[in-house]
Amino acid sequence: MIKRFELILLFIVLSLGTPKAFGAGNAAHGKKLFSEHGCIGCHAVKASAPPMAGPNLAGITKKHKRKWLLEWLRHPNSMKKDPEIIKLKHKFPVSMPPQTLSAQDVDDILAYLKSAK
Ligand code: HEC
C-alpha cells in the first residue's frame, strides 16, 4: 500500500525533477503576449507568410535551444557577439527592440510558437 508521504514525495520529484522543455508554457497566453508586446508587427509565425521586418519564426524552437531563446528575449545585450545574431543583423536593417518579458512569459511565447505552424 502506498503511504501518503510516499505520494507527496513522488509529487515533489515529478514537479521539480523534470527539466523545462518547449511547450511547458501556456500557448494561449503566449499568443496574447505575442500580440501585446508587438512581436506580431515584425515577425510572421507561419512558414508560408510573406517577409516582414524581422525573421520568420516558424520552426524557431527547432532552430535554437530554449537557453538561447531565453537569453535573446531577456538579455539581448549579452548576445551582441553571438554568430547567429550577427548573421541576422546583416540580414535585417531594423534591430529588434529590447523586451521586458519574464522567464514565464518567454516560456508561454515559446509554447505558442511551437504550436503555430
Ligand atoms: C521592431 C521589430 C521587432 C519586434 C517588435 C520584435 N522583433 Fe524579434 N527580431 C527582429 C529582428 C530585426 C530580429 C533579427 C535580429 C536583429 O536584427 O536584432 C529579431 C530576432 C528575433 C528572434 C531570433 C530569430 C532567429 O531566426 O533566430 C526571435 C526568437 C525573436 N526575434 C522573437 C521576438 C519576440 C518573441 C518578440 C516580442 C516579444 C519580438 N521578437 C519583437 C525584429 C523585431
Residues whose N, C-alpha, C, O or C-beta is under 5 A from the ligand:
A	BS01	HEC	H37 G38 C39 C42 A53 G54 P55 N56 L88 K89 F92 V94 S95 M96 P97 Q99 I109
